[in-house]
Amino acid sequence: MEETTIVYVSLSLIFLLLCSKLLFQSKKHPQNLPPSPPSLPIIGHLHLLRTPIYRFYHRLSQKYGPVFSLRLGSRLFVVVSSSAVAEECFTVNDIVLANRPKLIAGKYLGYNYTTVSTSSYGDHWRNLRRIGAIEIFSSSRLNAFAAVRKDEARRLLVSLSRDSRREFVKVKLKSMLNDMTFNNIMRMVAGKRYFGEEVTNEKEAREFREVIEGTFRNGGTGNRADFLPVLNWFGGYEKKVKKIGKKLDGLLQKLVDEHRWMKQENNGNGSMVDHLLNLQQSDPDYYTDEIIKGLMLVLLLAGSDTTSVTLEWTMTNLLNHPEGSS
């Protein structure tokens, strides 16, 4: 009986400490915030959220104006629904609004907030952006992989024609486009195919696919534990993301080590990993393995999450250069 009482008392004290911490944090925020609906202690406006979210925001904008604030648990949001104000946010006040929230996924999947998609604005983020603009997404670098994009588009068209050779058939384009997109990115990044036919290493490909899928499922911004940290004690979200991050880091490090060995053997395949390893030789203090893995990760996740953009990109390239698609 005494042990049960001690447990309940301890839980009550912990709960009160959390409440006082959250209330103290809310008092630290400036008071000149945009208008907002009435909120509840601790959870803020979480109880008001409704789907579809854009209609929920629209209803609030009609009542509170084109700029209003919401407190979702421990995090403050400012919602802008005016194009004029949004333009001002991304021009006049772009530096003020350039920082990213410190989410759990950014710590374990974003190399402790050091990737371009998780790092706050500053010298490091500007360097990463410069690398992306000059060393990865420049016209010359992208043109160097035109043959890869044409080949993946050709493979998709061949697969579709083979499936419907005798009669019209239904196909699931979403999965096929996802496969094409991921293969495009993987071949550009590491020179490997991980989906469909001619997979370089089936076991490695399967493991990589599983880890990437786990990263997508758990790496978003909508996890409750990011807004109510106490849920980490019960849901195990942070532990799960940490485990995925460790697996992902191991696979990316394996690719980096593999390409480093290939370069020593003068057997590089001209991939982006090879290019980044060349930069590492000239500037080893900055182009560390962690920076290279972070750049690879951003490419993989961003590329895999923009299937329609990649499809338009590859098809346009293919149609503009039909001689390369035969």
C-alpha positions as CSV (number, residue, x, y, z in Angstrom):
1,M,0.0,0.0,0.0
2,E,2.9,2.4,0.9
3,E,4.6,1.6,-2.4
4,T,1.4,2.5,-4.4
5,T,1.0,5.7,-2.5
6,I,4.7,6.7,-3.2
7,V,4.2,6.0,-6.9
8,Y,1.0,8.1,-7.1
9,V,2.6,11.0,-5.2
10,S,5.7,10.8,-7.4
11,L,3.6,10.9,-10.6
12,S,1.6,13.8,-9.2
13,L,4.8,15.8,-8.5
14,I,6.2,15.1,-11.9
15,F,2.9,16.2,-13.5
16,L,2.9,19.4,-11.5
17,L,6.6,20.1,-12.4
18,L,5.7,19.7,-16.1
19,C,2.7,22.0,-15.8
20,S,4.8,24.7,-14.1
21,K,7.5,24.4,-16.7
22,L,5.0,24.7,-19.6
23,L,3.3,27.6,-17.9
24,F,6.7,29.3,-17.3
25,Q,7.6,28.8,-20.9
26,S,4.4,30.4,-22.1
27,K,5.1,33.5,-19.9
28,K,8.5,34.0,-21.5
29,H,7.0,34.5,-25.0
30,P,6.4,38.1,-26.0
31,Q,2.9,39.4,-25.4
32,N,2.6,41.2,-28.7
33,L,1.6,38.1,-30.5
34,P,-1.1,38.0,-33.2
35,P,-4.7,37.3,-31.9
36,S,-5.6,33.7,-31.1
37,P,-8.6,31.7,-29.9
38,P,-9.0,30.9,-26.2
39,S,-6.6,28.1,-25.1
40,L,-6.3,25.5,-22.4
41,P,-3.4,25.0,-20.0
42,I,-0.7,22.6,-21.2
43,I,-2.3,21.5,-24.5
44,G,-3.0,25.0,-25.7
45,H,-5.1,24.9,-28.9
46,L,-4.5,21.2,-29.7
47,H,-8.1,20.4,-28.8
48,L,-9.4,22.8,-31.5
49,L,-7.6,21.1,-34.5
50,R,-9.9,19.7,-37.1
51,T,-9.3,18.1,-40.5
52,P,-8.9,19.1,-43.2
53,I,-6.5,21.5,-41.6
54,Y,-6.6,24.2,-44.4
55,R,-10.3,24.7,-43.8
56,F,-9.7,24.9,-40.1
57,Y,-7.2,27.6,-40.7
58,H,-9.5,29.4,-43.1
59,R,-12.3,29.5,-40.5
60,L,-9.9,31.0,-37.9
61,S,-8.6,33.6,-40.4
62,Q,-12.1,34.8,-41.0
63,K,-12.6,35.4,-37.3
64,Y,-9.1,36.5,-36.2
65,G,-7.7,38.0,-39.4
66,P,-5.0,37.0,-41.9
67,V,-2.4,36.5,-39.2
68,F,-3.1,34.6,-36.0
69,S,-1.3,32.5,-33.5
70,L,-1.8,29.1,-32.1
71,R,-0.1,27.3,-29.2
72,L,0.1,23.6,-29.9
73,G,1.3,22.1,-26.6
74,S,4.7,23.6,-25.9
75,R,5.1,25.1,-29.4
76,L,4.0,28.4,-30.7
77,F,2.7,28.7,-34.3
78,V,1.9,31.8,-36.3
79,V,-0.4,31.1,-39.3
80,V,-0.4,33.5,-42.3
81,S,-3.2,33.3,-44.8
82,S,-2.5,36.6,-46.7
83,S,-0.3,36.4,-49.8
84,A,0.9,40.0,-49.2
85,V,1.9,39.1,-45.6
86,A,3.5,35.8,-46.7
87,E,5.6,37.7,-49.3
88,E,6.7,40.1,-46.5
89,C,7.6,37.1,-44.4
90,F,9.8,35.6,-47.1
91,T,11.5,38.9,-48.2
92,V,11.7,41.6,-45.5
93,N,11.6,39.2,-42.5
94,D,13.1,36.1,-44.1
95,I,16.1,35.9,-41.8
96,V,13.9,36.3,-38.7
97,L,11.7,33.4,-39.9
98,A,14.5,31.2,-41.2
99,N,15.1,29.1,-38.1
100,R,13.7,25.6,-37.8
101,P,12.1,24.1,-34.8
102,K,14.1,21.6,-32.8
103,L,12.1,18.5,-33.4
104,I,13.0,15.0,-32.1
105,A,13.5,13.7,-35.6
106,G,16.0,16.5,-36.4
107,K,18.2,15.3,-33.5
108,Y,18.4,11.6,-34.4
109,L,17.7,11.7,-38.2
110,G,19.2,15.1,-39.0
111,Y,22.6,14.5,-37.4
112,N,21.8,16.7,-34.4
113,Y,20.2,19.5,-36.4
114,T,23.2,19.9,-38.8
115,T,21.5,19.1,-42.2
116,V,20.3,21.8,-44.5
117,S,16.6,20.9,-43.6
118,T,17.1,20.9,-39.9
119,S,19.9,23.5,-39.2
120,S,19.0,26.9,-38.0
121,Y,20.0,30.0,-40.0
122,G,23.6,30.9,-39.7
123,D,27.1,30.3,-41.2
124,H,26.7,26.5,-41.3
125,W,23.3,26.6,-43.0
126,R,24.7,29.1,-45.6
127,N,27.6,26.8,-46.3
128,L,25.3,23.9,-46.8
129,R,23.1,26.0,-49.1
130,R,26.2,27.0,-51.1
131,I,27.3,23.4,-51.4
132,G,23.8,22.4,-52.7
133,A,23.6,25.3,-55.2
134,I,27.2,24.9,-56.6
135,E,28.3,21.3,-56.0
136,I,25.0,19.3,-56.2
137,F,22.2,21.2,-58.0
138,S,24.2,23.2,-60.5
139,S,23.3,22.8,-64.1
140,S,26.6,21.1,-64.9
141,R,26.2,18.5,-62.1
142,L,22.5,17.8,-63.0
143,N,23.4,17.5,-66.7
144,A,26.0,14.9,-65.9
145,F,23.2,12.6,-64.7
146,A,20.9,13.2,-67.7
147,A,21.5,9.7,-68.9
148,V,20.4,8.3,-65.6
149,R,17.1,10.1,-65.7
150,K,16.5,9.1,-69.3
151,D,17.3,5.4,-68.5
152,E,14.9,5.3,-65.5
153,A,12.1,7.0,-67.6
154,R,12.8,4.4,-70.3
155,R,12.6,1.5,-67.8
156,L,9.2,2.8,-66.6
157,L,7.8,3.1,-70.1
158,V,9.0,-0.4,-71.0
159,S,7.4,-1.8,-67.9
160,L,4.1,-0.1,-68.7
161,S,4.1,-1.3,-72.3
162,R,5.0,-4.9,-71.2
163,D,2.1,-5.0,-68.8
164,S,-0.4,-3.8,-71.4
165,R,1.0,-5.6,-74.4
166,R,-2.1,-7.8,-75.1
167,E,-4.9,-5.6,-73.6
168,F,-5.6,-2.6,-71.4
169,V,-4.7,-3.3,-67.8
170,K,-4.9,-1.3,-64.6
171,V,-1.6,-0.4,-63.1
172,K,-0.6,1.3,-59.8
173,L,1.3,4.3,-61.1
174,K,2.0,5.7,-57.6
175,S,4.3,2.8,-56.6
176,M,6.0,2.7,-60.0
177,L,6.7,6.5,-59.9
178,N,8.0,6.1,-56.4
179,D,10.4,3.4,-57.5
180,M,11.5,5.4,-60.5
181,T,12.1,8.5,-58.3
182,F,14.1,6.6,-55.7
183,N,16.2,4.8,-58.3
184,N,16.9,8.2,-59.9
185,I,18.1,9.7,-56.7
186,M,20.1,6.6,-55.6
187,R,21.9,6.3,-58.9
188,M,22.8,10.0,-58.8
189,V,23.9,9.8,-55.2
190,A,25.6,6.4,-55.1
191,G,25.3,4.8,-58.5
192,K,22.9,2.0,-57.4
193,R,19.4,0.8,-58.1
194,Y,17.4,-0.3,-55.1
195,F,13.9,-0.9,-56.7
196,G,12.7,-3.1,-59.5
197,E,14.9,-5.0,-61.8
198,E,18.7,-5.1,-61.9
199,V,19.0,-4.2,-58.2
200,T,22.7,-4.0,-57.3
201,N,22.4,-5.8,-53.9
202,E,19.0,-7.2,-53.0
203,K,19.7,-7.6,-49.3
204,E,21.2,-4.1,-49.0
205,A,18.4,-2.7,-51.1
206,R,15.7,-4.3,-48.9
207,E,17.3,-3.0,-45.7
208,F,17.7,0.5,-47.2
209,R,14.0,0.6,-48.3
210,E,12.8,-0.5,-44.9
211,V,14.9,2.2,-43.2
212,I,13.8,4.9,-45.6
213,E,10.1,4.0,-45.1
214,G,10.6,4.0,-41.3
215,T,12.3,7.5,-41.6
216,F,9.2,8.8,-43.5
217,R,6.8,7.3,-41.0
218,N,8.5,8.7,-38.0
219,G,10.4,11.8,-39.3
220,G,7.5,14.2,-39.9
221,T,6.5,17.2,-37.9
222,G,3.2,15.9,-36.7
223,N,4.3,13.6,-33.8
224,R,2.5,14.3,-30.6
225,A,5.7,14.0,-28.5
226,D,7.1,17.0,-30.2
227,F,4.3,19.1,-28.8
228,L,3.7,17.3,-25.5
229,P,7.2,16.0,-24.4
230,V,5.6,14.0,-21.5
231,L,4.3,11.6,-24.1
232,N,7.8,10.4,-24.8
233,W,7.6,8.6,-21.4
234,F,4.7,6.5,-22.6
235,G,4.9,6.2,-26.4
236,G,8.5,5.5,-26.9
237,Y,8.7,7.7,-30.0
238,E,12.1,9.1,-29.2
239,K,13.6,5.7,-28.6
240,K,12.1,4.5,-31.9
241,V,13.5,7.4,-33.9
242,K,16.9,7.0,-32.3
243,K,17.0,3.4,-33.3
244,I,16.0,4.2,-36.9
245,G,18.6,7.0,-37.0
246,K,21.3,4.6,-35.9
247,K,20.4,2.1,-38.7
248,L,20.2,4.8,-41.3
249,D,23.6,6.3,-40.3
250,G,25.1,2.8,-40.6
251,L,23.8,2.3,-44.1
252,L,25.0,5.8,-45.2
253,Q,28.4,5.3,-43.6
254,K,28.7,2.0,-45.5
255,L,28.1,3.8,-48.8
256,V,30.6,6.4,-48.0
257,D,33.3,3.9,-47.0
258,E,32.5,1.8,-50.1
259,H,33.0,4.8,-52.4
260,R,36.2,5.8,-50.5
261,W,37.6,2.4,-51.1
262,M,36.5,2.5,-54.8
263,K,38.3,5.8,-55.2
264,Q,41.5,4.3,-53.8
265,E,41.2,1.6,-56.4
266,N,40.5,4.3,-59.1
267,N,37.1,2.7,-59.6
268,G,34.7,5.5,-58.8
269,N,31.4,5.8,-60.7
270,G,31.1,9.6,-60.8
271,S,28.3,9.7,-58.3
272,M,27.7,12.6,-55.9
273,V,29.3,10.7,-53.1
274,D,32.5,10.5,-55.2
275,H,32.3,14.2,-55.9
276,L,31.8,15.0,-52.2
277,L,34.7,12.8,-51.3
278,N,36.9,14.7,-53.7
279,L,35.9,17.9,-51.9
280,Q,36.7,16.2,-48.6
281,Q,40.3,15.7,-49.7
282,S,40.7,19.4,-50.4
283,D,38.8,20.5,-47.2
284,P,38.7,17.7,-44.7
285,D,37.8,19.9,-41.8
286,Y,34.5,20.9,-43.3
287,Y,33.5,18.0,-45.6
288,T,33.4,15.4,-42.8
289,D,31.7,12.1,-43.2
290,E,28.8,13.4,-41.2
291,I,28.3,16.4,-43.5
292,I,28.4,14.1,-46.5
293,K,25.9,11.7,-45.0
294,G,23.7,14.6,-44.1
295,L,23.7,15.8,-47.7
296,M,23.0,12.3,-49.0
297,L,20.1,12.0,-46.6
298,V,18.5,15.3,-47.6
299,L,18.7,14.2,-51.3
300,L,17.2,10.9,-50.6
301,L,14.3,12.2,-48.5
302,A,13.6,15.3,-50.6
303,G,13.8,13.3,-53.8
304,S,11.6,10.5,-52.6
305,D,9.0,13.0,-51.4
306,T,8.6,14.8,-54.7
307,T,7.6,12.2,-57.2
308,S,5.5,14.5,-59.4
309,V,8.3,17.0,-59.7
310,T,10.8,14.3,-60.6
311,L,8.4,12.8,-63.1
312,E,8.0,16.1,-64.8
313,W,11.8,16.6,-64.7
314,T,12.6,13.3,-66.3
315,M,9.8,13.3,-68.8
316,T,10.7,16.8,-70.0
317,N,14.3,15.8,-70.3
318,L,13.3,12.7,-72.2
319,L,11.0,14.6,-74.6
320,N,13.5,17.3,-75.2
321,H,16.2,14.8,-76.0
322,P,14.4,11.8,-77.6
323,E,17.6,10.5,-79.2
324,G,18.8,9.5,-75.7
325,S,15.8,7.4,-74.9
326,S,16.2,4.7,-77.4
